[in-house]
């Protein structure tokens, strides 16, 4: 099945449909619970429908919001159906008090309905409905008949990268790879098992073997492409897409080795407007202020814990120089999680099981509490709430020389959280940094307020499930 592009961000269509189904099932579960618990009389129930509908919407919205925050609707969830249902249970449990709080702010009648176990009963009923629906849904959309049939034109380096990076079942949920068609004089880097040596033209082949999409992944287009064939295929309704764009859409990251500066210039994206800039800054201030109010007790406890472990003269905060928008250097603030002389021999990568990390530091790093002082960086405008993580000047210089397009991350403000933090573990070496840059470029190319909101909501999952913590 296809992807839908909402405000530049690619969303797998089945999971968008799944979210709508979940919303409707939760509203139905709530309405049915209220009917049996309070009314039992259909005519009286219908008379009060104008009060019930807002209540059901609040209940469904709260549940769905928490489900998104816990990664229930991820298309690349590795735990499978069991992991998804476990997260659904957690989401429904968490949403009960949130829904109750929402009812407190609403009319008395809504609060009356929310009391006496309606929220709990509705959540339990909703969970069973969602479980049944998901079982049917995934059994249906998992069938090959619902998947796009993709043919790759080319069998060189770019084709191999598509094949290797998108070879897992998670990456191929939405399509079936028909095969690779090598071009004359092109080095072949694909196994013969996947090669298609068609005796006819490309157009004749797709007539006999239905194909939904042709991916042009040719290493050197100057040697020529079968343009007439491709045009005929396009006129038959076959979608034609270049390899870099296909890779971006399916993996939601940018293939550094496949793109050129020309692709960055001419592809859709890498643009912002003054309206977006105003909206993003407003969202930054709102999100940072809310996080500050919620996390203030945690910040006070962290300061106390650091002081107790290392002595009251030891600093609880430390600052470092980082590179921000357009290469400007600024100071970033963190709770100290390492020993006071951690860099007496110079700047080094933080790593897993780093011996310099204190006992308190280990806890606040895993829970991401050490990053909370950066809220003030967001408020003073040196950082955004969402964006690539800021790096130190010495590492920026080193990595810019080794990794293509690395300095492109400096075209936006660094963020407290980001797309790369959701999708990839903590980077403590050059190769991991290269992989995170792929996700950072995807964000920079496709940034929107919707994507920022999704990242902010799903950051809850990163904290709870310790994705990317070091």
C-alpha positions as CSV (number, residue, x, y, z in Angstrom):
1,X,0.0,0.0,0.0
2,X,1.1,3.6,-0.7
3,X,2.3,6.4,1.5
4,X,0.5,9.6,2.1
5,X,2.5,12.8,2.3
6,X,1.0,15.1,4.9
7,X,2.8,18.5,5.2
8,X,5.9,16.9,3.5
9,X,6.2,14.0,5.9
10,X,5.6,10.5,4.5
11,X,3.1,8.4,6.5
12,X,2.3,4.8,5.6
13,X,-1.3,4.8,4.5
14,X,-2.4,1.6,6.4
15,X,-1.2,3.2,9.7
16,X,-3.1,6.4,9.0
17,X,-6.3,4.3,8.4
18,X,-5.5,2.3,11.6
19,X,-5.3,5.5,13.6
20,X,-8.8,6.5,12.3
21,X,-10.2,3.0,13.1
22,X,-8.7,3.2,16.6
23,X,-10.3,6.6,17.2
24,X,-13.8,5.4,16.0
25,X,-13.6,2.2,18.1
26,X,-12.6,4.1,21.2
27,X,-15.5,6.5,20.7
28,X,-17.9,3.6,20.2
29,X,-16.6,1.8,23.3
30,X,-17.1,4.9,25.4
31,X,-20.6,5.6,24.0
32,X,-21.7,1.9,24.6
33,X,-20.3,2.0,28.1
34,X,-22.2,5.1,28.9
35,X,-25.4,3.7,27.4
36,X,-25.4,0.5,29.5
37,X,-24.1,2.2,32.6
38,X,-26.4,5.2,32.8
39,X,-29.2,5.0,30.3
40,X,-30.3,1.7,29.0
41,X,-33.1,3.6,27.3
42,X,-32.2,4.3,23.6
43,X,-34.6,7.3,23.3
44,X,-33.2,9.0,26.4
45,X,-29.6,8.2,25.2
46,X,-30.3,9.8,21.8
47,X,-31.8,12.9,23.6
48,X,-28.5,13.4,25.4
49,X,-26.3,12.7,22.4
50,X,-25.2,16.3,22.1
51,X,-23.5,16.0,25.5
52,X,-22.1,12.5,24.8
53,X,-20.4,13.3,21.5
54,X,-17.9,15.9,22.9
55,X,-17.2,13.5,25.8
56,X,-16.5,10.6,23.4
57,X,-14.2,12.8,21.3
58,X,-12.2,13.8,24.3
59,X,-11.9,10.2,25.5
60,X,-10.8,9.0,22.0
61,X,-8.4,11.9,21.4
62,X,-6.7,11.4,24.8
63,X,-6.2,7.7,24.2
64,X,-5.0,8.2,20.6
65,X,-2.6,10.9,21.7
66,X,-1.0,8.6,24.3
67,X,-0.9,5.7,21.8
68,X,1.0,7.9,19.3
69,X,3.4,9.0,22.1
70,X,4.1,5.3,23.0
71,X,4.8,4.4,19.3
72,X,1.7,2.2,18.9
73,X,1.2,3.4,15.3
74,X,4.8,3.0,14.1
75,X,5.2,1.1,10.8
76,X,8.7,0.0,11.9
77,X,7.9,-1.4,15.3
78,X,10.3,-4.3,15.9
79,X,8.3,-6.0,18.7
80,X,5.5,-7.0,16.3
81,X,1.8,-7.5,17.2
82,X,2.6,-8.5,20.8
83,X,4.7,-5.4,21.4
84,X,2.1,-3.2,19.8
85,X,-0.7,-4.6,22.0
86,X,1.5,-4.2,25.1
87,X,2.0,-0.5,24.3
88,X,-1.7,-0.2,23.6
89,X,-2.5,-1.4,27.2
90,X,0.1,1.0,28.6
91,X,-1.5,3.9,26.5
92,X,-5.0,3.1,27.7
93,X,-3.9,3.0,31.3
94,X,-2.1,6.3,31.1
95,X,-4.9,8.0,29.2
96,X,-7.5,7.3,32.0
97,X,-6.3,10.0,34.4
98,X,-5.5,12.3,31.5
99,X,-9.1,12.0,30.3
100,X,-10.4,12.5,33.8
101,X,-8.4,15.7,34.1
102,X,-9.8,16.9,30.8
103,X,-13.4,16.2,32.1
104,X,-12.6,18.3,35.2
105,X,-12.0,21.2,32.9
106,X,-15.3,20.6,31.0
107,X,-19.0,20.8,32.0
108,X,-20.4,19.0,35.0
109,X,-22.3,16.6,32.9
110,X,-19.1,15.4,31.1
111,X,-17.4,15.0,34.4
112,X,-20.3,13.0,35.7
113,X,-20.0,10.6,32.8
114,X,-16.3,10.4,33.3
115,X,-16.7,9.3,36.9
116,X,-17.8,6.0,38.4
117,X,-15.5,3.9,36.3
118,X,-16.8,4.8,32.8
119,X,-13.2,5.8,31.7
120,X,-11.8,2.5,33.0
121,X,-14.6,0.3,31.6
122,X,-14.5,2.2,28.3
123,X,-10.7,1.7,28.0
124,X,-10.9,-2.0,28.7
125,X,-13.7,-2.4,26.2
126,X,-11.8,-0.3,23.7
127,X,-8.7,-2.4,24.1
128,X,-10.6,-5.6,23.2
129,X,-12.2,-3.9,20.2
130,X,-8.8,-2.6,19.1
131,X,-7.2,-6.0,19.5
132,X,-9.8,-7.7,17.3
133,X,-9.7,-4.9,14.7
134,X,-5.9,-5.0,14.5
135,X,-5.8,-8.8,14.1
136,X,-8.1,-8.5,11.1
137,X,-6.4,-5.4,9.8
138,X,-2.9,-6.7,9.7
139,X,-3.9,-10.1,8.4
140,X,-5.6,-8.2,5.5
141,X,-3.0,-5.5,4.7
142,X,-0.2,-8.0,5.1
143,X,-1.3,-9.9,2.0
144,X,0.7,-9.5,-1.2
145,X,-2.4,-8.3,-3.0
146,X,-2.3,-5.1,-1.1
147,X,1.4,-4.4,-1.6
148,X,2.9,-2.3,-4.4
149,X,5.0,-4.2,-7.0
150,X,8.3,-2.4,-7.4
151,X,10.8,-2.8,-10.3
152,X,14.2,-1.3,-10.1
153,X,16.0,-0.1,-13.2
154,X,19.7,-0.4,-12.6
155,X,21.9,-3.0,-10.9
156,X,24.9,-1.0,-9.8
157,X,25.9,0.7,-6.5
158,X,22.6,2.7,-6.0
159,X,20.5,-0.4,-6.7
160,X,22.5,-2.4,-4.3
161,X,22.1,0.2,-1.6
162,X,18.3,0.1,-2.0
163,X,18.4,-3.7,-1.9
164,X,20.5,-3.9,1.2
165,X,19.2,-1.1,3.2
166,X,15.5,-2.0,2.5
167,X,15.7,-5.7,2.7
168,X,14.1,-6.4,6.1
169,X,10.4,-7.3,6.4
170,X,9.9,-4.1,8.4
171,X,11.2,-2.0,5.5
172,X,9.2,-4.0,2.9
173,X,5.8,-4.0,4.5
174,X,4.3,-1.9,1.8
175,X,6.0,-3.3,-1.4
176,X,7.2,-6.4,-3.1
177,X,10.5,-6.1,-5.0
178,X,10.0,-7.7,-8.4
179,X,13.7,-7.5,-9.4
180,X,16.5,-5.5,-10.9
181,X,17.0,-4.7,-14.6
182,X,20.7,-4.1,-15.4
183,X,21.6,-1.5,-18.1
184,X,24.2,-2.1,-20.7
185,X,27.8,-1.1,-19.7
186,X,26.7,-0.7,-16.0
187,X,28.7,-2.6,-13.4
188,X,26.5,-5.2,-11.8
189,X,26.5,-5.3,-7.9
190,X,23.3,-7.3,-7.5
191,X,23.2,-11.1,-7.0
192,X,22.0,-13.0,-10.1
193,X,19.1,-14.3,-8.1
194,X,17.5,-10.8,-8.2
195,X,18.4,-9.9,-11.8
196,X,15.8,-9.7,-14.6
197,X,17.1,-10.1,-18.1
198,X,14.0,-9.2,-20.1
199,X,14.0,-10.2,-23.7
200,X,11.4,-7.5,-24.6
201,X,11.1,-3.8,-24.0
202,X,10.4,-2.4,-20.5
203,X,6.9,-1.4,-21.7
204,X,6.1,-4.9,-23.0
205,X,7.4,-6.4,-19.8
206,X,5.1,-4.4,-17.5
207,X,2.1,-5.3,-19.6
208,X,2.7,-9.0,-19.1
209,X,3.9,-8.6,-15.5
210,X,1.9,-5.9,-13.7
211,X,4.2,-3.4,-11.9
212,X,3.0,-0.5,-9.7
213,X,6.3,1.5,-9.6
214,X,9.6,1.7,-11.5
215,X,12.6,3.0,-9.4
216,X,15.3,4.5,-11.6
217,X,18.5,3.7,-9.6
218,X,21.1,4.1,-12.4
219,X,24.6,5.1,-11.3
220,X,25.5,7.2,-14.3
221,X,22.5,8.7,-16.2
222,X,24.8,10.3,-18.8
223,X,25.1,6.8,-20.4
224,X,21.5,7.1,-21.3
225,X,18.1,5.9,-20.1
226,X,15.3,4.2,-22.0
227,X,13.2,7.4,-21.9
228,X,10.7,6.3,-24.5
229,X,10.0,3.1,-22.6
230,X,9.7,4.9,-19.3
231,X,7.3,7.4,-20.8
232,X,5.1,4.6,-22.2
233,X,5.2,2.9,-18.8
234,X,4.1,6.2,-17.1
235,X,1.3,6.5,-19.6
236,X,0.1,3.0,-18.5
237,X,-0.2,4.3,-15.0
238,X,3.1,3.1,-13.6
239,X,4.7,5.5,-11.2
240,X,8.3,6.5,-12.1
241,X,10.5,7.7,-9.2
242,X,14.3,8.2,-8.9
243,X,16.2,6.0,-6.5
244,X,17.1,8.7,-3.9
245,X,13.4,9.7,-3.6
246,X,12.2,6.1,-3.3
247,X,14.8,5.5,-0.6
248,X,13.8,8.6,1.3
249,X,10.1,7.7,1.2
250,X,10.5,4.1,2.3
251,X,13.2,4.6,5.0
252,X,12.3,8.2,6.0
253,X,16.0,9.2,5.8
254,X,18.2,10.6,3.0
255,X,20.8,8.3,1.3
256,X,24.0,10.3,1.5
257,X,25.8,8.2,-1.1
258,X,22.9,8.5,-3.6
259,X,22.2,12.3,-3.6
260,X,24.0,15.2,-5.1
261,X,23.9,18.9,-4.3
262,X,21.7,19.2,-7.4
263,X,19.2,16.8,-5.9
264,X,19.1,18.9,-2.7
265,X,18.4,22.0,-4.8
266,X,15.7,20.6,-7.2
267,X,13.9,18.0,-5.0
268,X,10.8,19.0,-3.1
269,X,11.7,20.4,0.3
270,X,14.6,22.3,1.9
271,X,12.4,25.4,2.0
272,X,10.8,27.4,4.8
273,X,8.5,30.4,4.9
274,X,8.2,33.3,7.3
275,X,4.8,31.9,8.4
276,X,6.5,28.5,9.2
277,X,9.3,30.3,11.1
278,X,6.8,32.2,13.2
279,X,4.7,29.1,13.9
280,X,7.8,27.1,14.8
281,X,9.1,29.7,17.2
282,X,5.7,29.9,18.8
283,X,5.6,26.1,19.2
284,X,9.1,26.2,20.7
285,X,8.2,28.7,23.4
286,X,4.9,26.9,24.2
287,X,6.5,23.4,24.4
288,X,9.5,24.7,26.3
289,X,7.4,26.5,28.9
290,X,5.1,23.5,29.4
291,X,8.1,21.2,29.8
292,X,9.7,23.6,32.2
293,X,6.6,23.7,34.4
294,X,6.3,19.9,34.4
295,X,10.0,19.1,34.9
296,X,10.9,21.7,37.5
297,X,10.5,19.2,40.4
298,X,12.8,16.7,38.5
299,X,15.3,19.4,37.9
300,X,15.4,20.3,41.6
301,X,15.8,16.7,42.6
302,X,18.6,16.2,40.1
303,X,20.5,19.1,41.5
304,X,20.1,17.7,45.0
305,X,21.2,14.2,43.9
306,X,24.3,15.5,42.2
307,X,25.3,17.6,45.2
308,X,24.7,14.7,47.6
309,X,26.9,12.3,45.5
310,X,29.8,14.7,44.7
311,X,29.6,17.2,47.5
312,X,27.8,20.5,47.8
313,X,30.8,22.5,46.3
314,X,30.7,20.4,43.1
315,X,28.8,22.1,40.3
316,X,25.4,20.6,39.3
317,X,25.4,22.3,35.9
318,X,28.0,22.7,33.3
319,X,28.2,24.4,29.9
320,X,29.8,23.6,26.7
321,X,30.3,25.3,23.4
322,X,28.2,23.9,20.6
323,X,27.7,24.9,17.0
324,X,24.2,26.3,16.1
325,X,22.4,28.0,13.2
326,X,24.7,29.0,10.4
327,X,27.8,27.9,12.3
328,X,27.4,30.3,15.2
329,X,28.9,29.0,18.5
330,X,26.8,29.2,21.6
331,X,26.8,27.7,25.1
332,X,24.6,24.8,25.9
333,X,23.7,23.9,29.4
334,X,23.3,20.4,31.0
335,X,23.2,18.7,34.4
336,X,26.6,17.3,35.1
337,X,26.6,13.6,34.6
338,X,30.3,12.9,34.6
339,X,33.2,13.5,37.0
340,X,34.3,17.1,37.2
341,X,37.6,16.5,35.3
342,X,36.1,14.3,32.6
343,X,37.9,16.1,29.8
344,X,41.2,16.9,31.3
345,X,42.9,15.2,28.3
346,X,40.7,17.0,25.8
347,X,37.3,16.4,24.0
348,X,36.4,12.8,23.4
349,X,33.2,11.1,22.2
350,X,30.8,10.0,25.0
351,X,30.3,6.3,24.7
352,X,28.3,3.4,26.1
353,X,29.4,2.3,29.6
354,X,31.6,5.4,29.8
355,X,33.7,5.1,33.0
356,X,33.5,8.9,33.5
357,X,29.8,8.8,34.2
358,X,28.7,9.1,37.9
359,X,26.0,6.9,39.4
360,X,23.5,9.8,39.4
361,X,24.7,10.7,35.9
362,X,23.9,7.2,34.7
363,X,20.3,7.6,35.8
364,X,19.7,11.1,34.5
365,X,21.3,10.2,31.2
366,X,19.0,7.2,30.7
367,X,16.0,9.3,31.5
368,X,17.3,12.3,29.5
369,X,17.0,14.5,32.5
370,X,20.5,15.8,31.9
371,X,19.2,17.6,28.8
372,X,16.5,19.5,30.6
373,X,18.5,22.8,31.3
374,X,18.5,23.2,27.5
375,X,15.0,24.3,27.9
376,X,16.5,27.7,28.6
377,X,18.5,27.5,25.3
378,X,15.1,27.0,23.6
379,X,13.6,30.0,25.4
380,X,16.5,32.3,24.6
381,X,16.4,31.3,20.9
382,X,19.8,29.7,20.5
383,X,18.0,26.3,20.1
384,X,14.7,25.0,18.8
385,X,12.6,22.4,20.5
386,X,12.9,20.1,17.5
387,X,16.0,19.9,15.3
388,X,19.4,18.1,14.9
389,X,21.3,17.8,18.1
390,X,24.0,20.4,18.5
391,X,27.6,19.2,18.2
392,X,30.9,20.6,19.5
393,X,33.0,22.8,17.3
394,X,36.0,20.4,17.2
395,X,33.8,17.5,16.1
396,X,32.0,19.6,13.6
397,X,35.3,20.5,11.9
398,X,36.4,16.8,11.9
399,X,33.1,15.4,10.7
400,X,32.6,18.1,8.0
401,X,35.8,16.9,6.3
402,X,34.8,13.2,6.4
403,X,31.0,13.1,5.9
404,X,29.3,14.7,2.8
405,X,26.6,17.3,3.5
406,X,27.4,17.3,7.2
407,X,27.4,21.1,7.4
408,X,23.8,21.1,6.0
409,X,22.6,20.4,9.5
410,X,23.8,23.9,10.4
411,X,21.1,25.4,8.2
412,X,18.5,25.0,11.0
413,X,18.6,25.6,14.7
414,X,19.8,22.6,16.7
415,X,17.0,21.0,18.8
416,X,16.3,19.6,22.2
417,X,14.9,16.5,20.5
418,X,14.8,15.5,16.8
419,X,13.9,13.0,14.1
420,X,17.3,11.3,14.4
421,X,16.8,10.8,18.2
422,X,13.5,9.0,17.5
423,X,14.8,6.7,14.7
424,X,18.4,5.9,15.8
425,X,20.4,5.0,18.8
426,X,23.1,7.3,20.4
427,X,26.0,8.0,18.0
428,X,29.4,7.6,19.6
429,X,31.5,7.1,16.4
430,X,31.8,8.4,12.8
431,X,29.7,5.7,11.2
432,X,26.8,6.2,13.6
433,X,27.0,10.0,13.1
434,X,26.8,9.4,9.3
435,X,23.6,7.3,9.9
436,X,22.1,10.0,12.1
437,X,22.9,12.6,9.5
438,X,20.6,10.7,7.1
439,X,17.7,11.3,9.5
440,X,18.7,14.9,10.2
441,X,18.7,15.7,6.5
442,X,15.2,14.1,6.1
443,X,14.0,16.4,8.9
444,X,15.6,19.5,7.4
445,X,14.2,18.6,3.9
446,X,10.7,17.9,5.2
447,X,10.3,20.1,8.2
448,X,6.8,21.3,9.1
449,X,4.8,22.0,12.2
450,X,3.0,18.7,11.9
451,X,6.4,16.8,11.9
452,X,7.6,18.9,14.9
453,X,4.4,18.0,16.8
454,X,4.8,14.3,15.9
455,X,8.4,14.3,17.1
456,X,7.5,16.1,20.4
457,X,4.8,13.6,21.1
458,X,6.9,10.5,20.2
459,X,9.8,11.8,22.3
460,X,7.9,10.3,25.2
461,X,8.5,6.9,23.7
462,X,12.3,7.6,23.5
463,X,12.4,8.5,27.2
464,X,10.2,5.6,28.4
465,X,11.8,2.9,26.3
466,X,15.3,4.4,26.6
467,X,15.9,4.5,22.8
468,X,19.1,6.2,22.1
469,X,20.2,6.7,25.7
470,X,23.8,6.1,26.5
